[in-house]
């Protein structure tokens, strides 16, 4: 176990991320001096920076690891020395461990993160038919998690039709892709809906579908956690639906990532307290 960690988060529009403080506070508890830096490609000093450039810089500067978020979770795979078989199958990486000699290994902690968050927040929810909107980096992880959770009929819609079809084919039985033109009909017959797109973030306001289609028998989950209560979740709750915010996935993926970075098991309860200390 190292007594220091230098970590970073690469993404777009991530200046308000709660991830740095979760890792730093957990490191402090274990006596590991942890410094976690935001590497936002929309920041003035990094405007126009490419993912490969940032990854190379992190290796040369002695970073121990990186988290990777929207829109780079798929793009980063081809830039790594090694990829964990699970992440390779999913086709998405959100955690990169940088070895002593600068080798980079990619992992995906989003799958277990979403699955644990779902079990904690939507225990007993019906999983006969679920509609997922979004088939990007986060969407791929969520779809694999939903499949492993036993969803009978997982329906995936994405503005990129090929992306949705590719994801459905990669998972296989019990998963199908639809066009966005078919989304309204799919939502009205679903047991649950998952938003796995950035829609709802402060920089992407709105909802991914007409919430007037919801009724109280449904549940609605969102991967967005800033804001913690998205417009989608607020309107779903107003219509009587059970809801799941993005905090479960955000906290639980960080728990697994911290262990990959440090070799020390993090406390989900302690990380959640840190996460919630920011408020809603």
RAKARA-V838297 format. One record per residue. N is the residue number from 0. RES is the residue in one letter. SS is DSSP state (A for helix, B for strand, O for the rest). OMEGA is omega in whole degrees, 0 to 359 (NA if undefined). NEAR is the number of other ideal C-beta (glycine too) atoms within 8 Angstrom. Layout:
N/RES/SS/OMEGA/NEAR  N/RES/SS/OMEGA/NEAR
This chain:
0/X/O/177/6  1/X/O/177/8  2/X/O/174/6  3/X/B/176/8  4/X/B/172/15  5/X/B/186/10  6/X/B/178/16  7/X/B/177/13  8/X/B/179/16  9/X/B/178/13  10/X/B/184/14  11/X/O/179/10  12/X/O/189/10  13/X/O/185/10  14/X/O/182/7  15/X/O/183/6  16/X/O/178/11  17/X/O/183/12  18/X/A/181/11  19/X/A/183/12  20/X/A/178/11  21/X/A/181/14  22/X/A/181/16  23/X/A/180/11  24/X/A/179/11  25/X/A/176/15  26/X/A/179/13  27/X/A/181/10  28/X/A/183/8  29/X/O/180/8  30/X/O/179/5  31/X/O/180/13  32/X/B/188/8  33/X/B/175/12  34/X/B/185/9  35/X/B/186/13  36/X/B/175/9  37/X/B/177/11  38/X/B/185/12  39/X/B/184/11  40/X/O/177/12  41/X/O/178/7  42/X/O/183/9  43/X/A/183/4  44/X/A/180/4  45/X/A/182/11  46/X/O/180/8  47/X/O/180/5  48/X/O/179/7  49/X/O/182/6  50/X/A/180/10  51/X/A/178/7  52/X/A/180/8  53/X/A/179/13  54/X/A/179/14  55/X/A/179/8  56/X/A/180/8  57/X/A/178/12  58/X/A/183/10  59/X/A/181/7  60/X/O/175/7  61/X/O/175/5  62/X/O/176/11  63/X/O/180/10  64/X/B/180/14  65/X/B/163/14  66/X/B/182/13  67/X/B/181/13  68/X/O/183/14  69/X/O/7/11  70/X/O/193/8  71/X/O/189/13  72/X/O/177/17  73/X/O/182/11  74/X/A/186/9  75/X/A/184/14  76/X/A/185/13  77/X/A/183/5  78/X/A/186/9  79/X/O/177/12  80/X/O/180/5  81/X/B/176/8  82/X/B/177/10  83/X/O/182/10  84/X/A/179/6  85/X/A/179/9  86/X/A/178/14  87/X/A/179/9  88/X/A/180/8  89/X/A/181/11  90/X/O/183/10  91/X/O/179/14  92/X/O/176/15  93/X/O/182/15  94/X/B/179/17  95/X/B/176/15  96/X/B/180/11  97/X/B/184/12  98/X/O/184/8  99/X/O/182/3  100/X/O/176/4  101/X/O/177/8  102/X/O/183/8  103/X/B/180/14  104/X/B/184/12  105/X/B/178/14  106/X/B/173/14  107/X/O/177/14  108/X/O/179/15  109/X/A/183/15  110/X/A/179/14  111/X/A/179/11  112/X/A/179/18  113/X/A/183/17  114/X/A/179/11  115/X/A/178/11  116/X/A/178/14  117/X/A/181/15  118/X/A/181/9  119/X/A/189/7  120/X/A/182/10  121/X/O/180/11  122/X/O/178/6  123/X/O/180/3  124/X/O/179/10  125/X/O/182/6  126/X/O/178/11  127/X/O/179/8  128/X/B/181/10  129/X/B/176/15  130/X/B/176/14  131/X/B/178/16  132/X/B/181/14  133/X/O/181/13  134/X/O/177/15  135/X/O/183/14  136/X/A/178/13  137/X/A/181/14  138/X/A/179/15  139/X/A/180/16  140/X/A/181/17  141/X/A/181/17  142/X/A/177/16  143/X/A/179/12  144/X/A/180/14  145/X/A/177/15  146/X/A/179/11  147/X/A/177/8  148/X/O/175/10  149/X/O/176/5  150/X/O/183/12  151/X/O/184/8  152/X/B/181/9  153/X/B/183/15  154/X/B/184/14  155/X/B/176/17  156/X/B/179/14  157/X/O/178/15  158/X/O/172/4  159/X/O/186/7  160/X/A/180/10  161/X/A/181/6  162/X/A/178/10  163/X/A/180/14  164/X/A/179/9  165/X/A/180/9  166/X/A/178/17  167/X/A/180/12  168/X/A/181/7  169/X/A/180/9  170/X/A/175/12  171/X/O/189/6  172/X/O/176/4  173/X/O/182/9  174/X/B/178/13  175/X/B/180/8  176/X/B/175/13  177/X/B/175/11  178/X/O/178/7  179/X/A/176/9  180/X/A/181/4  181/X/A/187/9  182/X/A/184/13  183/X/A/180/9  184/X/A/181/7  185/X/A/181/12  186/X/A/185/12  187/X/A/181/7  188/X/A/186/6  189/X/O/170/12  190/X/O/182/11  191/X/B/180/14  192/X/B/177/15  193/X/B/172/14  194/X/B/178/16  195/X/O/176/13  196/X/O/176/11  197/X/O/182/8  198/X/O/184/12  199/X/O/174/17  200/X/O/180/12  201/X/O/182/8  202/X/O/178/6  203/X/O/187/9  204/X/O/176/8  205/X/O/177/7  206/X/O/183/11  207/X/O/177/10  208/X/O/180/10  209/X/O/183/6  210/X/A/174/10  211/X/A/179/4  212/X/A/186/8  213/X/O/170/12  214/X/O/191/7  215/X/O/180/6  216/X/O/185/4  217/X/O/167/13  218/X/B/182/13  219/X/B/178/16  220/X/B/180/13  221/X/B/176/14  222/X/O/179/13  223/X/O/177/12  224/X/O/174/11  225/X/O/7/9  226/X/O/181/10  227/X/O/173/9  228/X/O/178/7  229/X/O/176/14  230/X/A/178/9  231/X/A/182/14  232/X/A/179/13  233/X/A/181/9  234/X/A/176/11  235/X/A/179/13  236/X/A/178/9  237/X/A/180/6  238/X/O/175/10  239/X/O/181/6  240/X/O/166/12  241/X/B/182/8  242/X/B/177/11  243/X/B/179/12  244/X/O/185/12  245/X/O/184/10  246/X/A/181/12  247/X/A/178/15  248/X/A/182/14  249/X/A/181/13  250/X/A/186/15  251/X/A/175/15  252/X/A/179/15  253/X/A/177/15  254/X/A/181/15  255/X/A/179/12  256/X/A/180/15  257/X/A/179/15  258/X/A/177/11  259/X/A/180/11  260/X/A/192/12  261/X/A/188/12  262/X/O/182/5  263/X/O/179/9  264/X/O/180/5  265/X/O/177/11  266/X/O/177/9  267/X/A/181/10  268/X/A/181/6  269/X/A/179/11  270/X/A/178/16  271/X/A/178/10  272/X/A/178/8  273/X/A/180/12  274/X/A/184/12  275/X/A/179/8  276/X/O/177/7  277/X/O/185/6  278/X/O/184/4  279/X/O/NA/4
